[in-house]
Amino acid sequence: MAKSLALTSGEPAGIGPDITLKAWLRRAELNLPAFYLLGDCDLLRDRAKALGLDVRLAEIRPEDALATFANALPVVATGVRATARPGHPDGSSADAAIASIRQAVSDVASGRAGAIVTNPIAKSVLYGAGFRHPGHTEFLAELAADGGRAPQPVMMLWSPDLAVVPVTIHLSLRDAISQLSGELIISTARIVSASLKARFGIARPRLALSGLNPHAGEGGALGTEEQKIVAPAVDILRKEGIDVRGPLPADTMFHEAARKTYDCAICMYHDQALIPIKTLAFDNGVNVTLGLPFIRTSPDHGTAFDIAGTGRANPSSLIAALRLAARMAAQPA
């Protein structure tokens, strides 16, 4: 890593501060890549005290993070104070979380950071403050556009044992079915294939596409989306030289032998993709956003207000997200 990673604060009242402090304390033991937190140093200091953690903090500029990381947790101030207590978001929460994300994108775009890792946000808190995006992913795509046309962001959940991508993401099941299209499947698979080559070093990625219906439609008896939408998309992708199979019955795609036959499973809706990976890799799964002009990873969990400030938060997913971001950033451009 020639550059440090920009780590956002996430929701200040959540476990983001807890897992950040815990991850930094394990930096030498785990040989973690250097990172700096974008947020409020006072809040982090108070959280460390509440948790009984001996963490030295240093307010720095992003370019000083590499030299600072071994001896102190580098913190880059965003200029927005965060005053929320653990488990209790307040009026400062949304502004602090958004400012951290904006600054992270600015830092990676200007070359001050090598990649972005985002701590969990509380969507309900952001929505209450007027946030108009479904989540992190869509907001990052808008920031990446910088006034131009936003790229298509693709959400991948990655672990050493399984990588999955949902074609439709944060939609009701009814809306996901109505919005599923061959065009969306094709554009998603193209981005996944290109990203696996460029960022994961897989020369010829193998993709497995699920069907939408039980048993992949059972030849049309249980639904025709496989015949009308998924199969034609697979044919087009194959003609483009992409190694793809499907539509496959989702209920037989995720056992151990099946997982060895592909590098990424592309599923038609959110839970079809996320249930298997969260079953197999709940503590070390990583959320990766593909299709952006920069690298972004995130822990695969939420803010966990109920355990914030208690010392019970597990930093494993954040540690995995930091490691994966560094690995992706190290790939030749």
C-alpha positions as CSV (number, residue, x, y, z in Angstrom):
1,M,0.0,0.0,0.0
2,A,1.6,3.3,-1.1
3,K,-1.3,5.2,0.4
4,S,-3.3,4.8,3.6
5,L,-7.0,4.0,3.6
6,A,-9.7,6.6,4.4
7,L,-12.1,5.1,7.1
8,T,-15.3,7.0,7.6
9,S,-16.9,7.4,11.0
10,G,-20.2,6.0,10.2
11,E,-23.0,6.6,12.6
12,P,-21.3,8.2,15.7
13,A,-23.7,6.6,18.1
14,G,-23.2,3.1,16.7
15,I,-20.3,0.6,17.0
16,G,-18.2,2.3,14.3
17,P,-16.0,4.0,16.9
18,D,-15.7,0.8,18.9
19,I,-14.6,-1.4,16.1
20,T,-12.2,1.3,14.8
21,L,-10.4,1.5,18.1
22,K,-10.3,-2.3,18.5
23,A,-9.0,-2.7,14.9
24,W,-6.2,-0.2,15.5
25,L,-5.1,-1.9,18.7
26,R,-4.6,-5.1,16.7
27,R,-2.6,-3.4,13.9
28,A,0.8,-5.0,14.7
29,E,-0.6,-8.4,15.6
30,L,-2.6,-8.6,12.3
31,N,-0.2,-6.5,10.2
32,L,-3.1,-4.3,9.2
33,P,-2.8,-1.7,6.4
34,A,-2.5,1.9,7.5
35,F,-5.8,3.8,7.8
36,Y,-7.0,7.1,9.2
37,L,-10.5,7.9,10.6
38,L,-12.4,10.8,9.3
39,G,-14.4,12.2,12.2
40,D,-14.4,13.8,15.6
41,C,-11.3,13.2,17.7
42,D,-13.2,14.1,20.9
43,L,-15.9,11.6,20.4
44,L,-13.3,8.9,19.7
45,R,-11.4,9.8,22.8
46,D,-14.6,9.6,24.9
47,R,-15.5,6.2,23.4
48,A,-12.0,4.8,24.1
49,K,-12.3,6.0,27.7
50,A,-15.8,4.4,28.1
51,L,-14.5,1.2,26.7
52,G,-11.4,1.2,28.9
53,L,-9.1,1.1,25.8
54,D,-5.6,2.6,25.9
55,V,-5.5,4.3,22.4
56,R,-3.3,7.2,21.5
57,L,-5.0,9.5,19.0
58,A,-3.3,12.0,16.7
59,E,-5.1,14.6,14.6
60,I,-3.3,14.7,11.3
61,R,-3.5,15.5,7.6
62,P,-4.3,12.5,5.3
63,E,-0.8,12.5,3.9
64,D,0.7,12.0,7.4
65,A,-1.3,8.8,8.2
66,L,1.3,6.3,7.0
67,A,4.0,7.8,9.3
68,T,1.6,8.1,12.2
69,F,-0.3,4.8,12.1
70,A,2.2,2.6,14.0
71,N,2.2,4.9,17.1
72,A,-1.2,6.5,17.1
73,L,-4.6,6.2,15.5
74,P,-4.6,8.9,12.9
75,V,-7.7,11.1,12.9
76,V,-8.5,13.6,10.2
77,A,-11.1,16.2,11.3
78,T,-14.0,16.9,9.1
79,G,-15.0,20.1,10.9
80,V,-18.3,18.6,12.0
81,R,-18.7,17.8,15.7
82,A,-20.3,14.6,16.8
83,T,-22.0,14.6,20.2
84,A,-24.1,11.5,20.2
85,R,-23.8,9.0,23.1
86,P,-23.4,5.3,22.4
87,G,-26.7,3.9,21.2
88,H,-28.4,7.3,21.1
89,P,-28.1,9.2,17.8
90,D,-28.7,13.0,18.2
91,G,-29.0,16.0,16.0
92,S,-25.3,15.9,15.1
93,S,-25.3,12.3,13.9
94,A,-26.4,12.7,10.3
95,D,-24.2,15.8,9.5
96,A,-21.2,14.0,11.0
97,A,-21.7,10.8,9.1
98,I,-22.3,12.6,5.7
99,A,-19.4,14.9,6.2
100,S,-17.1,11.9,6.8
101,I,-18.3,10.2,3.6
102,R,-17.9,13.4,1.5
103,Q,-14.4,13.9,2.8
104,A,-13.4,10.3,2.1
105,V,-14.5,10.6,-1.5
106,S,-12.6,13.9,-1.9
107,D,-9.5,12.3,-0.4
108,V,-9.4,9.3,-2.6
109,A,-10.3,11.4,-5.7
110,S,-7.4,13.7,-5.0
111,G,-5.0,10.9,-4.4
112,R,-4.5,11.5,-0.6
113,A,-6.0,8.0,0.1
114,G,-5.8,4.7,-1.7
115,A,-9.3,3.5,-1.0
116,I,-12.4,4.1,1.1
117,V,-13.6,1.9,3.9
118,T,-17.0,2.9,5.4
119,N,-18.2,2.3,8.9
120,P,-22.0,1.5,9.2
121,I,-24.5,4.2,8.9
122,A,-28.1,4.4,10.3
123,K,-30.3,5.0,7.4
124,S,-33.3,6.0,9.5
125,V,-31.2,8.7,11.2
126,L,-30.1,10.0,7.8
127,Y,-33.6,9.9,6.3
128,G,-34.9,11.9,9.3
129,A,-32.3,14.6,8.4
130,G,-33.5,14.7,4.7
131,F,-31.0,12.2,3.2
132,R,-32.6,11.2,-0.1
133,H,-30.5,8.2,-1.1
134,P,-31.4,4.5,-0.4
135,G,-28.1,4.0,1.3
136,H,-24.3,4.4,1.2
137,T,-23.9,2.8,-2.3
138,E,-26.2,5.2,-4.1
139,F,-24.7,8.3,-2.3
140,L,-21.2,7.2,-3.2
141,A,-22.2,6.9,-6.9
142,E,-23.6,10.4,-6.9
143,L,-20.4,11.8,-5.3
144,A,-18.3,9.8,-7.9
145,A,-20.3,11.5,-10.7
146,D,-19.2,15.0,-9.5
147,G,-22.1,16.6,-11.3
148,G,-22.0,14.3,-14.4
149,R,-23.7,11.0,-15.0
150,A,-23.6,8.7,-12.0
151,P,-22.0,5.3,-12.6
152,Q,-24.0,2.1,-11.9
153,P,-22.9,0.9,-8.5
154,V,-22.9,-2.9,-7.9
155,M,-23.0,-4.3,-4.4
156,M,-20.9,-7.3,-3.9
157,L,-20.7,-9.3,-0.6
158,W,-17.4,-11.0,-0.4
159,S,-15.8,-13.6,1.8
160,P,-13.0,-16.1,1.3
161,D,-15.7,-18.8,0.8
162,L,-18.3,-17.0,-1.3
163,A,-18.9,-13.8,-3.3
164,V,-22.4,-12.8,-4.2
165,V,-24.0,-9.9,-6.1
166,P,-27.7,-9.0,-6.0
167,V,-29.0,-7.6,-9.3
168,T,-31.8,-5.6,-7.5
169,I,-30.8,-4.4,-4.1
170,H,-32.8,-2.3,-1.6
171,L,-36.3,-2.9,-3.0
172,S,-39.4,-4.6,-1.7
173,L,-39.7,-8.1,-3.3
174,R,-42.6,-6.9,-5.4
175,D,-40.6,-4.0,-6.7
176,A,-37.5,-6.1,-7.3
177,I,-39.5,-8.5,-9.5
178,S,-41.0,-5.7,-11.5
179,Q,-37.7,-3.9,-12.0
180,L,-35.7,-6.9,-12.9
181,S,-34.7,-6.8,-16.6
182,G,-32.3,-8.3,-19.0
183,E,-30.5,-5.0,-19.4
184,L,-29.9,-4.7,-15.7
185,I,-28.6,-8.3,-15.5
186,I,-26.3,-7.7,-18.4
187,S,-24.8,-4.4,-17.1
188,T,-24.4,-5.9,-13.6
189,A,-22.6,-9.0,-14.9
190,R,-20.3,-6.9,-17.1
191,I,-19.3,-4.8,-14.1
192,V,-18.7,-7.9,-11.9
193,S,-16.6,-9.6,-14.6
194,A,-14.5,-6.5,-15.2
195,S,-14.0,-5.8,-11.5
196,L,-13.0,-9.4,-10.7
197,K,-10.3,-9.1,-13.4
198,A,-9.1,-5.6,-12.5
199,R,-9.4,-5.6,-8.7
200,F,-9.2,-9.3,-7.7
201,G,-6.7,-10.5,-10.2
202,I,-8.9,-13.3,-11.7
203,A,-8.0,-13.6,-15.3
204,R,-11.2,-15.3,-16.4
205,P,-13.9,-14.9,-13.9
206,R,-16.6,-17.6,-13.7
207,L,-20.1,-16.2,-13.0
208,A,-23.2,-18.2,-11.9
209,L,-26.6,-16.6,-12.4
210,S,-29.5,-17.7,-10.3
211,G,-33.1,-17.9,-11.5
212,L,-35.8,-15.8,-10.0
213,N,-38.4,-18.4,-9.2
214,P,-38.2,-21.7,-7.3
215,H,-36.3,-24.4,-9.3
216,A,-35.4,-21.7,-11.8
217,G,-39.0,-21.6,-13.0
218,E,-39.3,-25.4,-13.5
219,G,-39.4,-25.0,-17.3
220,G,-42.0,-22.2,-17.1
221,A,-44.4,-24.1,-14.7
222,L,-43.3,-21.8,-11.7
223,G,-42.7,-18.6,-13.6
224,T,-41.4,-17.5,-17.0
225,E,-38.9,-14.8,-15.9
226,E,-36.0,-17.3,-16.4
227,Q,-37.1,-17.9,-20.1
228,K,-38.0,-14.3,-20.9
229,I,-35.4,-12.3,-18.9
230,V,-32.5,-14.3,-17.4
231,A,-31.7,-16.9,-20.2
232,P,-31.6,-14.3,-23.0
233,A,-29.2,-12.1,-20.8
234,V,-27.0,-15.1,-20.3
235,D,-26.8,-15.7,-24.1
236,I,-25.7,-12.1,-24.7
237,L,-23.1,-12.3,-22.0
238,R,-21.7,-15.5,-23.4
239,K,-21.4,-14.0,-26.9
240,E,-19.4,-11.2,-25.3
241,G,-16.9,-13.8,-24.0
242,I,-18.0,-13.8,-20.4
243,D,-17.9,-17.1,-18.6
244,V,-21.4,-17.3,-17.2
245,R,-23.9,-20.1,-16.4
246,G,-27.6,-19.9,-15.6
247,P,-30.3,-19.5,-14.8
248,L,-29.6,-22.0,-12.0
249,P,-31.9,-23.0,-9.1
250,A,-30.9,-20.8,-6.2
251,D,-31.5,-23.6,-3.6
252,T,-28.6,-25.7,-5.0
253,M,-26.1,-22.9,-5.8
254,F,-24.5,-22.5,-2.4
255,H,-23.4,-25.9,-1.0
256,E,-19.6,-26.5,-0.8
257,A,-19.2,-28.4,-4.1
258,A,-21.3,-25.9,-6.1
259,R,-19.3,-22.9,-4.7
260,K,-16.1,-24.3,-6.2
261,T,-17.5,-24.0,-9.7
262,Y,-17.8,-20.2,-9.8
263,D,-16.0,-17.0,-8.6
264,C,-19.2,-15.0,-8.0
265,A,-22.9,-15.8,-7.7
266,I,-25.2,-13.2,-9.2
267,C,-28.7,-13.4,-7.7
268,M,-31.9,-11.7,-8.7
269,Y,-32.8,-10.0,-5.5
270,H,-31.4,-9.0,-2.1
271,D,-32.1,-11.9,0.2
272,Q,-31.4,-14.5,-2.4
273,A,-27.8,-13.3,-2.3
274,L,-27.3,-12.1,1.3
275,I,-28.8,-15.0,3.2
276,P,-26.2,-17.6,2.1
277,I,-23.2,-15.3,2.6
278,K,-24.4,-14.1,6.0
279,T,-24.9,-17.7,7.0
280,L,-21.4,-18.8,5.9
281,A,-19.4,-15.6,6.8
282,F,-21.3,-13.5,9.2
283,D,-18.2,-12.2,11.1
284,N,-15.8,-11.8,8.1
285,G,-18.0,-10.8,5.2
286,V,-17.2,-7.6,3.4
287,N,-19.5,-5.3,1.4
288,V,-17.7,-4.1,-1.7
289,T,-19.1,-1.5,-4.1
290,L,-18.1,-2.3,-7.7
291,G,-18.5,0.1,-10.7
292,L,-17.1,3.2,-9.0
293,P,-14.0,5.0,-10.0
294,F,-12.5,4.2,-6.6
295,I,-12.4,1.3,-4.2
296,R,-14.9,1.1,-1.4
297,T,-15.4,-1.7,1.1
298,S,-17.4,-1.8,4.3
299,P,-18.2,-4.2,7.2
300,D,-21.1,-6.4,6.4
301,H,-23.2,-5.4,9.4
302,G,-25.1,-2.5,10.9
303,T,-24.7,0.1,13.6
304,A,-25.7,-2.3,16.5
305,F,-27.0,0.5,18.7
306,D,-27.8,-2.1,21.4
307,I,-24.1,-2.9,22.0
308,A,-22.4,0.4,21.2
309,G,-20.1,1.4,24.0
310,T,-20.4,-1.9,25.8
311,G,-17.2,-3.5,24.6
312,R,-19.0,-6.3,22.9
313,A,-18.6,-5.2,19.3
314,N,-16.6,-7.6,17.1
315,P,-14.1,-5.8,14.8
316,S,-13.6,-8.9,12.5
317,S,-15.7,-7.6,9.6
318,L,-14.0,-4.2,9.7
319,I,-10.6,-5.9,9.8
320,A,-11.6,-8.0,6.7
321,A,-12.9,-4.8,4.9
322,L,-9.6,-3.0,5.6
323,R,-7.6,-6.0,4.3
324,L,-9.7,-6.4,1.2
325,A,-9.5,-2.7,0.4
326,A,-5.7,-2.8,0.6
327,R,-5.6,-6.0,-1.5
328,M,-7.7,-4.4,-4.2
329,A,-5.7,-1.2,-4.2
330,A,-2.5,-3.2,-4.6
331,Q,-3.7,-4.6,-7.9
332,P,-1.9,-3.2,-11.0
333,A,-3.9,-0.4,-12.6
